[in-house]
Amino acid sequence: MIKIAFRIVVFLIFTTSFGQVVHKRKLSMLGSPFEVTVVAQDTIKANDWIDLALAEVKRVENQISDWIPTTPISQVNKNAGIQAVKVDDEVFQLVQRALKISELTSGAFDISYASMDKIWKFDGSMKAMPTPEAIAKSVERIGYKKIILNEKEHSIFLKELGMKLGLGGIGQGYIADKVKALLVSKGCTSGIVNVSGDINAWGKQPDGTPWSVGIVNPMNKNNVFATFPLEDSSVETSGSYEKFVTFNGIRYSHIIDPRTGYPATGIVSVSVFAKQTEIADALATGIFVLGVDVGLDLVNQLKGIGCIIVDDKGMVHASKNIDIKKFQ
């Protein structure tokens, strides 16, 4: 459940007002592009806030990464099928919330996807589809219902040997939320955190206008078809427009359905708007797997969540609470 980032374009107007100036730093973190923007009166204060943001990213990464061997999540994976592992409250609650999203999406989003055998290749080397038998076998160890949480002990147990948790489909959004919360607590009243396309914005630009995000149709990358204000809210886009394979005229995305082992079809990008980036992050992946009709039906039942889907024909679909014409 990997996301291709930066197909959402954040439009920043670098203006000044009452000494307030936009400061931005871009670098690579978590193996992906990371960008933090703050509005501050001077460079010293801006750099202090940005340094705090980067330290928070590192702190959370050392809690939830599945590729750093010393993290709690790595220890849970190491003890799969053997014993439960006690974790701190932050990790426990994140996994608990992830399982609720799994329930909500009927398993289309599943943090045990890391158990999947990597039989699909999206680097141009695949000449034929894997066999149905290989596909079925690739997801045998996946299943969010096999993740056992003990709330009293604050422990996590993976029931089967070889199971693994991977928080890539929710962790980046969680990090964006944590960075925002930290900066707000330190007095930063306006800014943007962009963790590889998981965007959380708060406050306003120095001239009083809201931050804006432009949504690009991946089938026509030169055109932004709608621009939306982001006012103390988040947006996340999952896409397959750069990683996919085609067999027998069917386009298979790099986003795999963890329930079946088959790549998702029919969609090239999903953008989800929510108050929390964590929720937008997880739902975007789940909706991508569920497909246009089921995905929109789900979003239309969720309060405060909006969604824009671009299908593989280039058609744009929106949830009931988004009027695209209003923002074109």
C-alpha positions as semicolon CSV with decimal commas, in nm:
position;residue;x (nm);y (nm);z (nm)
1;M;0,000;0,000;0,000
2;I;0,248;0,254;-0,127
3;K;0,153;0,605;-0,225
4;I;0,292;0,812;-0,509
5;A;0,322;1,165;-0,380
6;F;0,311;1,521;-0,500
7;R;0,032;1,492;-0,755
8;I;-0,145;1,733;-0,528
9;V;0,004;2,076;-0,572
10;V;0,005;2,317;-0,279
11;F;-0,021;2,676;-0,396
12;L;0,154;2,912;-0,158
13;I;0,134;3,289;-0,189
14;F;0,446;3,430;-0,029
15;T;0,313;3,749;0,120
16;T;0,395;3,953;0,427
17;S;0,163;4,114;0,676
18;F;0,246;4,265;1,014
19;G;0,596;4,116;0,991
20;Q;0,469;3,763;0,925
21;V;0,657;3,572;0,653
22;V;0,626;3,224;0,504
23;H;0,928;3,001;0,571
24;K;0,968;2,661;0,407
25;R;1,214;2,371;0,428
26;K;1,213;2,069;0,199
27;L;1,420;1,752;0,245
28;S;1,396;1,374;0,233
29;M;1,270;1,188;0,538
30;L;1,108;0,848;0,586
31;G;1,248;0,763;0,242
32;S;1,016;1,020;0,084
33;P;0,993;1,394;0,020
34;F;0,911;1,592;0,334
35;E;0,824;1,960;0,351
36;V;0,728;2,185;0,640
37;T;0,606;2,543;0,601
38;V;0,551;2,787;0,888
39;V;0,445;3,149;0,917
40;A;0,673;3,337;1,155
41;Q;0,794;3,688;1,231
42;D;1,161;3,601;1,182
43;T;1,389;3,331;1,048
44;I;1,519;3,233;1,391
45;K;1,171;3,146;1,522
46;A;1,081;2,973;1,194
47;N;1,395;2,757;1,207
48;D;1,327;2,668;1,571
49;W;0,979;2,544;1,478
50;I;1,102;2,356;1,171
51;D;1,379;2,188;1,373
52;L;1,117;2,078;1,626
53;A;0,909;1,934;1,340
54;L;1,202;1,732;1,207
55;A;1,283;1,598;1,553
56;E;0,920;1,491;1,596
57;V;0,932;1,302;1,266
58;K;1,238;1,114;1,386
59;R;1,079;1,042;1,723
60;V;0,764;0,893;1,574
61;E;0,963;0,703;1,311
62;N;1,152;0,532;1,593
63;Q;0,819;0,418;1,735
64;I;0,628;0,296;1,430
65;S;0,877;0,205;1,156
66;D;0,884;-0,161;1,054
67;W;1,230;-0,139;0,896
68;I;1,419;0,001;1,197
69;P;1,487;-0,319;1,397
70;T;1,466;-0,156;1,741
71;T;1,115;-0,009;1,713
72;P;0,816;-0,151;1,900
73;I;0,651;-0,244;1,568
74;S;0,962;-0,438;1,461
75;Q;0,958;-0,621;1,792
76;V;0,593;-0,713;1,740
77;N;0,682;-0,849;1,396
78;K;0,982;-1,041;1,531
79;N;0,756;-1,216;1,783
80;A;0,476;-1,303;1,539
81;G;0,326;-1,639;1,626
82;I;0,542;-1,656;1,939
83;Q;0,429;-1,408;2,201
84;A;0,259;-1,077;2,260
85;V;0,473;-0,764;2,285
86;K;0,394;-0,480;2,523
87;V;0,408;-0,138;2,356
88;D;0,358;0,216;2,477
89;D;0,023;0,390;2,460
90;E;0,104;0,587;2,143
91;V;0,180;0,278;1,935
92;F;-0,105;0,076;2,084
93;Q;-0,366;0,341;2,009
94;L;-0,241;0,396;1,654
95;V;-0,269;0,023;1,580
96;Q;-0,610;0,019;1,747
97;R;-0,732;0,302;1,525
98;A;-0,587;0,132;1,218
99;L;-0,790;-0,179;1,295
100;K;-1,105;0,032;1,312
101;I;-1,032;0,159;0,960
102;S;-0,985;-0,204;0,854
103;E;-1,330;-0,286;0,988
104;L;-1,477;0,021;0,819
105;T;-1,328;-0,072;0,480
106;S;-1,401;-0,446;0,515
107;G;-1,028;-0,519;0,507
108;A;-0,947;-0,312;0,198
109;F;-0,709;-0,127;0,431
110;D;-0,504;-0,368;0,641
111;I;-0,180;-0,297;0,830
112;S;-0,084;-0,666;0,812
113;Y;-0,029;-0,614;0,437
114;A;0,344;-0,621;0,515
115;S;0,307;-1,001;0,540
116;M;0,239;-1,016;0,166
117;D;0,476;-1,204;-0,063
118;K;0,604;-0,957;-0,323
119;I;0,511;-1,143;-0,640
120;W;0,402;-0,839;-0,843
121;K;0,669;-0,622;-1,001
122;F;0,601;-0,274;-1,135
123;D;0,945;-0,193;-1,274
124;G;0,871;-0,314;-1,627
125;S;1,018;-0,661;-1,572
126;M;0,688;-0,852;-1,548
127;K;0,595;-1,028;-1,872
128;A;0,304;-1,235;-1,741
129;M;0,063;-1,235;-1,451
130;P;0,140;-1,453;-1,150
131;T;-0,064;-1,772;-1,133
132;P;-0,389;-1,771;-0,930
133;E;-0,222;-2,017;-0,692
134;A;0,076;-1,786;-0,635
135;I;-0,154;-1,488;-0,584
136;A;-0,365;-1,674;-0,327
137;K;-0,054;-1,793;-0,144
138;S;0,093;-1,441;-0,135
139;V;-0,174;-1,316;0,105
140;E;-0,213;-1,622;0,328
141;R;-0,061;-1,449;0,632
142;I;-0,255;-1,125;0,589
143;G;-0,560;-1,056;0,802
144;Y;-0,631;-0,775;1,044
145;K;-0,853;-1,007;1,249
146;K;-0,538;-1,205;1,334
147;I;-0,392;-0,901;1,511
148;I;-0,474;-0,944;1,880
149;L;-0,475;-0,637;2,104
150;N;-0,479;-0,665;2,482
151;E;-0,594;-0,330;2,614
152;K;-0,517;-0,415;2,975
153;E;-0,160;-0,520;2,900
154;H;-0,113;-0,274;2,612
155;S;0,025;-0,560;2,408
156;I;0,004;-0,664;2,043
157;F;0,016;-1,024;1,924
158;L;0,028;-1,149;1,566
159;K;-0,131;-1,494;1,568
160;E;0,071;-1,654;1,289
161;L;0,440;-1,699;1,220
162;G;0,550;-1,477;0,933
163;M;0,290;-1,207;0,995
164;K;0,411;-0,848;0,984
165;L;0,267;-0,508;1,057
166;G;0,342;-0,218;0,825
167;L;0,210;0,126;0,912
168;G;0,303;0,286;0,579
169;G;-0,062;0,330;0,486
170;I;-0,144;0,535;0,796
171;G;0,186;0,632;0,956
172;Q;0,275;0,925;0,732
173;G;-0,061;1,084;0,796
174;Y;-0,018;1,022;1,168
175;I;0,322;1,192;1,157
176;A;0,174;1,496;0,982
177;D;-0,087;1,524;1,257
178;K;0,173;1,490;1,533
179;V;0,398;1,755;1,380
180;K;0,107;1,996;1,348
181;A;-0,003;1,936;1,708
182;L;0,351;1,995;1,835
183;L;0,400;2,316;1,639
184;V;0,062;2,454;1,745
185;S;0,151;2,379;2,109
186;K;0,471;2,579;2,062
187;G;0,287;2,883;1,931
188;C;0,297;2,829;1,556
189;T;-0,043;2,956;1,447
190;S;-0,012;2,886;1,074
191;G;0,166;2,629;0,861
192;I;0,166;2,320;0,644
193;V;0,316;1,976;0,695
194;N;0,356;1,772;0,377
195;V;0,474;1,415;0,437
196;S;0,507;1,267;0,090
197;G;0,168;1,403;-0,015
198;D;-0,005;1,368;0,322
199;I;-0,085;1,735;0,381
200;N;-0,207;1,898;0,701
201;A;-0,262;2,276;0,696
202;W;-0,369;2,512;0,973
203;G;-0,415;2,884;1,013
204;K;-0,393;3,124;0,720
205;Q;-0,133;3,279;0,498
206;P;0,013;3,617;0,605
207;D;-0,238;3,809;0,392
208;G;-0,530;3,634;0,561
209;T;-0,616;3,399;0,275
210;P;-0,640;3,023;0,334
211;W;-0,381;2,779;0,211
212;S;-0,494;2,617;-0,114
213;V;-0,443;2,279;-0,274
214;G;-0,478;2,204;-0,643
215;I;-0,589;1,860;-0,760
216;V;-0,433;1,734;-1,083
217;N;-0,595;1,476;-1,310
218;P;-0,315;1,219;-1,357
219;M;-0,445;1,147;-1,707
220;N;-0,378;1,512;-1,796
221;K;-0,097;1,615;-1,565
222;N;-0,060;1,966;-1,705
223;N;-0,399;2,079;-1,584
224;V;-0,528;2,143;-1,232
225;F;-0,902;2,075;-1,251
226;A;-0,992;2,216;-0,910
227;T;-0,837;2,423;-0,633
228;F;-0,961;2,382;-0,276
229;P;-0,897;2,590;0,036
230;L;-0,742;2,398;0,324
231;E;-0,862;2,552;0,647
232;D;-0,742;2,356;0,949
233;S;-0,784;2,037;0,753
234;S;-0,596;1,768;0,564
235;V;-0,581;1,601;0,226
236;E;-0,407;1,288;0,104
237;T;-0,376;1,144;-0,245
238;S;-0,303;0,782;-0,336
239;G;-0,223;0,713;-0,699
240;S;-0,111;0,446;-0,943
241;Y;-0,038;0,667;-1,242
242;E;0,335;0,595;-1,234
243;K;0,341;0,235;-1,111
244;F;0,118;-0,017;-1,287
245;V;0,122;-0,310;-1,527
246;T;-0,119;-0,396;-1,809
247;F;-0,221;-0,750;-1,903
248;N;-0,494;-0,838;-2,154
249;G;-0,596;-0,473;-2,173
250;I;-0,651;-0,445;-1,796
251;R;-0,452;-0,189;-1,599
252;Y;-0,332;-0,325;-1,262
253;S;-0,213;-0,068;-1,006
254;H;0,074;-0,114;-0,761
255;I;-0,181;-0,084;-0,479
256;I;-0,269;-0,443;-0,392
257;D;-0,598;-0,559;-0,244
258;P;-0,476;-0,730;0,076
259;R;-0,786;-0,951;0,078
260;T;-0,720;-1,111;-0,260
261;G;-0,359;-1,043;-0,362
262;Y;-0,474;-0,886;-0,688
263;P;-0,383;-0,525;-0,770
264;A;-0,662;-0,269;-0,758
265;T;-0,817;-0,178;-1,092
266;G;-1,037;0,099;-1,226
267;I;-0,884;0,393;-1,037
268;V;-0,572;0,604;-1,097
269;S;-0,598;0,842;-0,801
270;V;-0,795;0,906;-0,484
271;S;-0,784;1,231;-0,285
272;V;-0,943;1,230;0,059
273;F;-1,017;1,542;0,263
274;A;-1,052;1,514;0,641
275;K;-0,973;1,698;0,962
276;Q;-0,699;1,447;1,044
277;T;-0,433;1,341;0,795
278;E;-0,416;0,998;0,957
279;I;-0,776;0,926;0,860
280;A;-0,733;1,069;0,510
281;D;-0,422;0,856;0,463
282;A;-0,581;0,525;0,560
283;L;-0,911;0,590;0,384
284;A;-0,742;0,688;0,056
285;T;-0,579;0,346;0,035
286;G;-0,897;0,165;0,133
287;I;-1,108;0,357;-0,118
288;F;-0,857;0,289;-0,394
289;V;-0,899;-0,084;-0,331
290;L;-1,278;-0,070;-0,289
291;G;-1,330;0,101;-0,626
292;V;-1,531;0,401;-0,739
293;D;-1,885;0,300;-0,646
294;V;-1,818;0,125;-0,314
295;G;-1,559;0,385;-0,217
296;L;-1,790;0,680;-0,278
297;D;-2,076;0,505;-0,101
298;L;-1,853;0,461;0,205
299;V;-1,736;0,823;0,207
300;N;-2,091;0,952;0,166
301;Q;-2,176;0,785;0,497
302;L;-1,887;0,942;0,687
303;K;-1,931;1,283;0,847
304;G;-1,664;1,537;0,767
305;I;-1,492;1,328;0,498
306;G;-1,473;1,429;0,131
307;C;-1,332;1,239;-0,163
308;I;-1,233;1,292;-0,528
309;I;-1,161;0,990;-0,747
310;V;-1,013;0,983;-1,095
311;D;-1,086;0,656;-1,275
312;D;-0,872;0,487;-1,539
313;K;-1,074;0,655;-1,816
314;G;-0,985;1,000;-1,679
315;M;-1,335;1,062;-1,542
316;V;-1,357;1,258;-1,217
317;H;-1,595;1,145;-0,941
318;A;-1,666;1,331;-0,616
319;S;-1,845;1,258;-0,291
320;K;-2,177;1,432;-0,227
321;N;-2,024;1,702;-0,007
322;I;-1,778;1,823;-0,274
323;D;-1,899;2,049;-0,553
324;I;-1,607;2,046;-0,795
325;K;-1,759;2,314;-1,018
326;K;-1,749;2,555;-0,725
327;F;-1,370;2,522;-0,706
328;Q;-1,279;2,510;-1,073
